[in-house]
Amino acid sequence: MNRTAGEAANLQLVLDMFAHVLNPMDSSAVDRFIAPGYIQHNQAAEPGREGLKKFLDMIREATPEAVHDVKRAFVDGDHVTVHYHVRRWPDDLGWAVMDIFRIEDGMIAEHWDVMQDVIEGGPNPASPF
């Protein structure tokens, strides 16, 4: 399946946001990627762009060594889905995370996510990645 130019741009926008906002947890870069009317569906974060900035600042202070290791990303029209591994500190098993972003006018306009703990010794030997 071939991507349209718009889909390629949407995917690149989200990957760039990971590189410049989520991995460095840089709240000062949020406005470059996130739309002013940003809709946040994660119930652990306050709504809107300012809520995201506060959330990033809190996470950066609490876990400055956290990483967001992208495993795969998919685009379908104005939606981009990213599957990645979050580790809060170097020896953390972390979380398997799936984010869905909706893009509008070249900015991330909406976000949903689901997370599960990465565990050792469970009944299924397959990795979540």
N, CA and C atoms as a LAMMPS dump frame, in Angstrom:
ITEM: TIMESTEP
0
ITEM: NUMBER OF ATOMS
387
ITEM: BOX BOUNDS ff ff ff
-5.0000000000000000e+02 5.0000000000000000e+02
-5.0000000000000000e+02 5.0000000000000000e+02
-5.0000000000000000e+02 5.0000000000000000e+02
ITEM: ATOMS id mol type element x y z
1 1 1 N 0.837 -1.177 0
2 1 2 C 0 0 0
3 1 3 C 0.882 1.241 0
4 2 1 N 0.603 2.145 -0.881
5 2 2 C 1.383 3.371 -0.996
6 2 3 C 0.797 4.468 -0.128
7 3 1 N 1.689 5.226 0.495
8 3 2 C 1.263 6.375 1.289
9 3 3 C 1.074 7.574 0.377
10 4 1 N 0.096 8.384 0.718
11 4 2 C -0.05 9.655 0.023
12 4 3 C 0.982 10.626 0.601
13 5 1 N 1.177 11.739 -0.078
14 5 2 C 2.093 12.766 0.431
15 5 3 C 1.606 13.284 1.782
16 6 1 N 0.285 13.426 1.925
17 6 2 C -0.272 13.883 3.198
18 6 3 C -0.024 12.89 4.316
19 7 1 N -0.176 11.601 4.016
20 7 2 C 0.087 10.579 5.031
21 7 3 C 1.56 10.578 5.431
22 8 1 N 2.444 10.702 4.462
23 8 2 C 3.879 10.743 4.769
24 8 3 C 4.195 11.938 5.664
25 9 1 N 3.58 13.071 5.38
26 9 2 C 3.798 14.268 6.206
27 9 3 C 3.238 14.061 7.608
28 10 1 N 2.076 13.415 7.726
29 10 2 C 1.487 13.165 9.045
30 10 3 C 2.372 12.244 9.869
31 11 1 N 2.87 11.18 9.239
32 11 2 C 3.759 10.257 9.941
33 11 3 C 5.029 10.971 10.389
34 12 1 N 5.61 11.774 9.509
35 12 2 C 6.84 12.489 9.865
36 12 3 C 6.602 13.48 10.992
37 13 1 N 5.46 14.144 10.982
38 13 2 C 5.119 15.085 12.06
39 13 3 C 5.144 14.378 13.409
40 14 1 N 4.508 13.22 13.49
41 14 2 C 4.442 12.493 14.76
42 14 3 C 5.827 11.985 15.161
43 15 1 N 6.585 11.444 14.221
44 15 2 C 7.944 10.975 14.555
45 15 3 C 8.835 12.13 14.993
46 16 1 N 8.686 13.284 14.348
47 16 2 C 9.448 14.471 14.771
48 16 3 C 9.018 14.925 16.161
49 17 1 N 7.721 14.826 16.466
50 17 2 C 7.246 15.186 17.797
51 17 3 C 7.865 14.266 18.855
52 18 1 N 7.981 12.966 18.558
53 18 2 C 8.654 12.058 19.484
54 18 3 C 10.096 12.5 19.686
55 19 1 N 10.783 12.842 18.601
56 19 2 C 12.197 13.214 18.676
57 19 3 C 12.422 14.526 19.423
58 20 1 N 11.503 15.481 19.274
59 20 2 C 11.737 16.821 19.827
60 20 3 C 10.933 17.148 21.086
61 21 1 N 9.879 16.374 21.347
62 21 2 C 9.039 16.645 22.516
63 21 3 C 9.087 15.485 23.508
64 22 1 N 8.655 14.292 23.083
65 22 2 C 8.503 13.189 24.038
66 22 3 C 9.832 12.625 24.525
67 23 1 N 10.775 12.342 23.632
68 23 2 C 12.035 11.771 24.118
69 23 3 C 12.796 12.733 25.016
70 24 1 N 12.958 13.988 24.633
71 24 2 C 13.645 14.905 25.559
72 24 3 C 12.722 15.468 26.641
73 25 1 N 11.422 15.127 26.567
74 25 2 C 10.41 15.669 27.484
75 25 3 C 10.517 17.19 27.539
76 26 1 N 10.524 17.799 26.36
77 26 2 C 10.747 19.229 26.202
78 26 3 C 9.422 19.956 25.984
79 27 1 N 8.872 20.487 27.047
80 27 2 C 7.586 21.182 26.953
81 27 3 C 7.681 22.452 26.111
82 28 1 N 8.88 23.01 25.968
83 28 2 C 9.022 24.237 25.176
84 28 3 C 8.823 23.979 23.685
85 29 1 N 8.901 22.724 23.245
86 29 2 C 8.729 22.391 21.824
87 29 3 C 7.293 21.99 21.475
88 30 1 N 6.419 21.909 22.457
89 30 2 C 5.047 21.438 22.237
90 30 3 C 4.322 22.255 21.171
91 31 1 N 4.425 23.571 21.215
92 31 2 C 3.658 24.434 20.311
93 31 3 C 4.026 24.223 18.842
94 32 1 N 5.187 23.649 18.563
95 32 2 C 5.6 23.373 17.175
96 32 3 C 4.821 22.213 16.572
97 33 1 N 4.249 21.335 17.402
98 33 2 C 3.645 20.099 16.928
99 33 3 C 2.172 19.932 17.309
100 34 1 N 1.768 20.553 18.39
101 34 2 C 0.443 20.32 18.962
102 34 3 C -0.461 21.524 18.692
103 35 1 N -1.65 21.251 18.153
104 35 2 C -2.599 22.307 17.797
105 35 3 C -3.122 23.034 19.039
106 36 1 N -3.465 24.322 18.887
107 36 2 C -3.993 25.076 20.034
108 36 3 C -5.229 24.431 20.664
109 37 1 N -6.083 23.81 19.888
110 37 2 C -7.297 23.188 20.42
111 37 3 C -7.136 21.703 20.708
112 38 1 N -5.927 21.267 20.979
113 38 2 C -5.565 19.863 21.215
114 38 3 C -6.521 19.171 22.182
115 39 1 N -7.014 18.004 21.759
116 39 2 C -7.917 17.198 22.59
117 39 3 C -7.135 16.011 23.13
118 40 1 N -7.056 15.919 24.445
119 40 2 C -6.307 14.863 25.139
120 40 3 C -7.298 13.872 25.729
121 41 1 N -7.13 12.59 25.389
122 41 2 C -8.029 11.566 25.931
123 41 3 C -7.398 10.769 27.072
124 42 1 N -6.124 10.989 27.375
125 42 2 C -5.485 10.325 28.514
126 42 3 C -6.03 10.972 29.778
127 43 1 N -6.704 10.189 30.594
128 43 2 C -7.357 10.752 31.77
129 43 3 C -6.395 11.059 32.912
130 44 1 N -5.11 10.696 32.756
131 44 2 C -4.105 11.035 33.769
132 44 3 C -3.469 12.397 33.5
133 45 1 N -3.801 13.007 32.369
134 45 2 C -3.223 14.301 32.004
135 45 3 C -4.328 15.337 31.897
136 46 1 N -4.005 16.56 32.25
137 46 2 C -4.96 17.652 32.089
138 46 3 C -5.206 17.886 30.605
139 47 1 N -6.364 18.425 30.246
140 47 2 C -6.661 18.65 28.836
141 47 3 C -5.825 19.774 28.225
142 48 1 N -5.741 19.726 26.905
143 48 2 C -5.145 20.814 26.139
144 48 3 C -3.628 20.835 26.103
145 49 1 N -3.146 21.787 25.335
146 49 2 C -1.708 21.954 25.144
147 49 3 C -0.987 22.301 26.445
148 50 1 N -1.591 23.166 27.23
149 50 2 C -0.956 23.549 28.497
150 50 3 C -0.915 22.369 29.461
151 51 1 N -1.954 21.538 29.441
152 51 2 C -1.951 20.33 30.26
153 51 3 C -0.828 19.387 29.858
154 52 1 N -0.586 19.252 28.558
155 52 2 C 0.509 18.412 28.082
156 52 3 C 1.848 18.966 28.547
157 53 1 N 2.014 20.266 28.473
158 53 2 C 3.27 20.881 28.922
159 53 3 C 3.51 20.604 30.412
160 54 1 N 2.48 20.772 31.22
161 54 2 C 2.612 20.499 32.656
162 54 3 C 2.941 19.032 32.91
163 55 1 N 2.294 18.128 32.169
164 55 2 C 2.541 16.699 32.303
165 55 3 C 3.983 16.365 31.941
166 56 1 N 4.489 16.908 30.84
167 56 2 C 5.877 16.663 30.435
168 56 3 C 6.867 17.184 31.477
169 57 1 N 6.614 18.373 32.007
170 57 2 C 7.499 18.937 33.024
171 57 3 C 7.522 18.063 34.277
172 58 1 N 6.357 17.557 34.677
173 58 2 C 6.274 16.694 35.854
174 58 3 C 7.029 15.381 35.616
175 59 1 N 6.842 14.773 34.444
176 59 2 C 7.522 13.517 34.124
177 59 3 C 9.034 13.727 34.031
178 60 1 N 9.446 14.823 33.417
179 60 2 C 10.892 15.095 33.287
180 60 3 C 11.548 15.252 34.658
181 61 1 N 10.844 15.903 35.565
182 61 2 C 11.394 16.087 36.912
183 61 3 C 11.444 14.755 37.663
184 62 1 N 10.396 13.954 37.535
185 62 2 C 10.311 12.691 38.277
186 62 3 C 11.203 11.598 37.693
187 63 1 N 11.338 11.566 36.373
188 63 2 C 12.093 10.485 35.712
189 63 3 C 12.926 11.054 34.554
190 64 1 N 13.982 11.792 34.865
191 64 2 C 14.76 12.449 33.804
192 64 3 C 15.458 11.489 32.843
193 65 1 N 15.576 10.209 33.204
194 65 2 C 16.233 9.241 32.326
195 65 3 C 15.247 8.468 31.458
196 66 1 N 13.971 8.828 31.493
197 66 2 C 12.952 8.09 30.739
198 66 3 C 13.236 8.132 29.241
199 67 1 N 12.904 7.018 28.566
200 67 2 C 13.044 6.939 27.109
201 67 3 C 11.75 6.416 26.504
202 68 1 N 11.512 6.83 25.277
203 68 2 C 10.366 6.384 24.484
204 68 3 C 10.949 5.742 23.226
205 69 1 N 11.056 4.431 23.224
206 69 2 C 11.704 3.688 22.152
207 69 3 C 10.648 3.212 21.154
208 70 1 N 10.522 3.925 20.042
209 70 2 C 9.51 3.608 19.031
210 70 3 C 9.869 2.293 18.348
211 71 1 N 8.914 1.385 18.323
212 71 2 C 9.096 0.079 17.682
213 71 3 C 8.484 0.046 16.291
214 72 1 N 7.33 0.688 16.124
215 72 2 C 6.68 0.735 14.822
216 72 3 C 5.679 1.888 14.807
217 73 1 N 5.411 2.389 13.608
218 73 2 C 4.449 3.481 13.439
219 73 3 C 3.677 3.248 12.142
220 74 1 N 2.392 3.569 12.181
221 74 2 C 1.498 3.347 11.048
222 74 3 C 0.706 4.622 10.781
223 75 1 N 0.398 4.841 9.535
224 75 2 C -0.416 5.999 9.174
225 75 3 C -1.593 5.533 8.329
226 76 1 N -2.744 6.14 8.581
227 76 2 C -3.942 5.895 7.789
228 76 3 C -4.672 7.225 7.686
229 77 1 N -4.484 7.894 6.584
230 77 2 C -5.114 9.2 6.4
231 77 3 C -4.614 10.199 7.425
232 78 1 N -5.54 10.725 8.23
233 78 2 C -5.164 11.743 9.22
234 78 3 C -4.88 11.155 10.597
235 79 1 N -4.732 9.818 10.68
236 79 2 C -4.415 9.161 11.953
237 79 3 C -3.056 8.458 11.875
238 80 1 N -2.275 8.636 12.924
239 80 2 C -0.976 7.97 13.05
240 80 3 C -0.988 7.184 14.355
241 81 1 N -0.576 5.923 14.275
242 81 2 C -0.498 5.057 15.445
243 81 3 C 0.955 4.698 15.678
244 82 1 N 1.395 4.813 16.932
245 82 2 C 2.779 4.517 17.3
246 82 3 C 2.78 3.492 18.428
247 83 1 N 3.574 2.438 18.261
248 83 2 C 3.753 1.393 19.278
249 83 3 C 5.173 1.557 19.802
250 84 1 N 5.322 1.73 21.111
251 84 2 C 6.662 2.004 21.643
252 84 3 C 6.809 1.494 23.072
253 85 1 N 8.063 1.493 23.512
254 85 2 C 8.442 1.004 24.836
255 85 3 C 8.884 2.195 25.678
256 86 1 N 8.192 2.429 26.762
257 86 2 C 8.569 3.49 27.711
258 86 3 C 9.314 2.835 28.863
259 87 1 N 10.494 3.358 29.143
260 87 2 C 11.251 2.954 30.332
261 87 3 C 11.557 4.224 31.113
262 88 1 N 11.146 4.221 32.376
263 88 2 C 11.294 5.424 33.198
264 88 3 C 12.705 5.596 33.73
265 89 1 N 13.436 4.512 33.889
266 89 2 C 14.827 4.542 34.324
267 89 3 C 15.511 3.348 33.664
268 90 1 N 16.845 3.295 33.65
269 90 2 C 17.547 2.288 32.849
270 90 3 C 17.174 0.832 33.119
271 91 1 N 16.905 0.437 34.358
272 91 2 C 16.619 -0.979 34.641
273 91 3 C 15.115 -1.278 34.732
274 92 1 N 14.282 -0.34 34.307
275 92 2 C 12.828 -0.489 34.358
276 92 3 C 12.353 -1.372 33.207
277 93 1 N 11.466 -2.326 33.489
278 93 2 C 10.85 -3.096 32.406
279 93 3 C 9.892 -2.22 31.603
280 94 1 N 9.292 -1.258 32.258
281 94 2 C 8.506 -0.236 31.581
282 94 3 C 7.125 -0.654 31.147
283 95 1 N 6.637 0.073 30.133
284 95 2 C 5.301 -0.124 29.587
285 95 3 C 5.374 -0.326 28.08
286 96 1 N 4.473 -1.12 27.577
287 96 2 C 4.201 -1.164 26.141
288 96 3 C 3.065 -0.169 25.912
289 97 1 N 3.263 0.754 24.981
290 97 2 C 2.314 1.846 24.78
291 97 3 C 1.91 1.916 23.31
292 98 1 N 0.633 2.206 23.09
293 98 2 C 0.115 2.503 21.757
294 98 3 C -0.545 3.874 21.834
295 99 1 N -0.09 4.774 20.996
296 99 2 C -0.681 6.102 20.877
297 99 3 C -1.372 6.209 19.526
298 100 1 N -2.49 6.877 19.504
299 100 2 C -3.165 7.222 18.258
300 100 3 C -3.267 8.746 18.233
301 101 1 N -2.799 9.326 17.159
302 101 2 C -2.84 10.777 16.982
303 101 3 C -3.694 11.104 15.761
304 102 1 N -4.521 12.135 15.889
305 102 2 C -5.25 12.658 14.738
306 102 3 C -4.615 13.975 14.336
307 103 1 N -4.309 14.088 13.046
308 103 2 C -3.626 15.268 12.522
309 103 3 C -4.645 16.142 11.795
310 104 1 N -4.53 17.431 12.017
311 104 2 C -5.403 18.392 11.338
312 104 3 C -4.591 19.632 11.008
313 105 1 N -4.606 20.035 9.756
314 105 2 C -3.88 21.233 9.309
315 105 3 C -2.409 21.213 9.714
316 106 1 N -1.773 20.039 9.6
317 106 2 C -0.343 19.936 9.858
318 106 3 C 0.061 19.945 11.326
319 107 1 N -0.91 19.761 12.228
320 107 2 C -0.622 19.744 13.663
321 107 3 C -1.345 18.558 14.304
322 108 1 N -0.83 18.093 15.43
323 108 2 C -1.496 17.033 16.179
324 108 3 C -2.675 17.658 16.909
325 109 1 N -3.874 17.182 16.558
326 109 2 C -5.096 17.788 17.079
327 109 3 C -5.751 16.964 18.182
328 110 1 N -5.452 15.639 18.217
329 110 2 C -6.132 14.778 19.178
330 110 3 C -5.246 13.574 19.474
331 111 1 N -5.379 13.038 20.695
332 111 2 C -4.518 11.934 21.14
333 111 3 C -5.278 10.972 22.035
334 112 1 N -5.08 9.665 21.769
335 112 2 C -5.566 8.579 22.616
336 112 3 C -4.372 7.688 22.917
337 113 1 N -4.366 7.006 24.063
338 113 2 C -3.309 6.035 24.32
339 113 3 C -3.798 4.888 25.191
340 114 1 N -3.097 3.767 25.069
341 114 2 C -3.31 2.603 25.919
342 114 3 C -1.937 2.091 26.334
343 115 1 N -1.844 1.609 27.579
344 115 2 C -0.559 1.163 28.115
345 115 3 C -0.739 -0.146 28.865
346 116 1 N 0.31 -0.956 28.844
347 116 2 C 0.331 -2.153 29.68
348 116 3 C 1.73 -2.307 30.244
349 117 1 N 1.811 -2.847 31.451
350 117 2 C 3.109 -3.126 32.053
351 117 3 C 3.825 -4.211 31.26
352 118 1 N 5.142 -4.065 31.113
353 118 2 C 5.967 -5.146 30.58
354 118 3 C 6.342 -6.01 31.777
355 119 1 N 6.107 -7.309 31.682
356 119 2 C 6.377 -8.195 32.818
357 119 3 C 7.337 -9.304 32.408
358 120 1 N 8.003 -9.857 33.397
359 120 2 C 8.835 -11.04 33.203
360 120 3 C 8.12 -12.226 33.818
361 121 1 N 8.293 -13.379 33.19
362 121 2 C 7.77 -14.601 33.791
363 121 3 C 6.293 -14.836 33.653
364 122 1 N 5.639 -14.124 32.755
365 122 2 C 4.218 -14.363 32.54
366 122 3 C 3.984 -15.642 31.751
367 123 1 N 2.735 -16.003 31.535
368 123 2 C 2.423 -17.249 30.844
369 123 3 C 2.733 -17.216 29.345
370 124 1 N 2.883 -16.026 28.763
371 124 2 C 3.154 -15.913 27.334
372 124 3 C 4.598 -15.476 27.128
373 125 1 N 5.43 -16.288 26.471
374 125 2 C 6.828 -15.915 26.271
375 125 3 C 7.045 -14.863 25.185
376 126 1 N 6.029 -14.523 24.408
377 126 2 C 6.183 -13.534 23.339
378 126 3 C 6.351 -12.137 23.933
379 127 1 N 7.251 -11.377 23.353
380 127 2 C 7.462 -9.991 23.766
381 127 3 C 6.274 -9.126 23.335
382 128 1 N 5.959 -8.066 24.084
383 128 2 C 4.911 -7.153 23.619
384 128 3 C 5.374 -6.297 22.451
385 129 1 N 6.636 -6.467 22.035
386 129 2 C 7.18 -5.659 20.935
387 129 3 C 7.534 -6.51 19.744
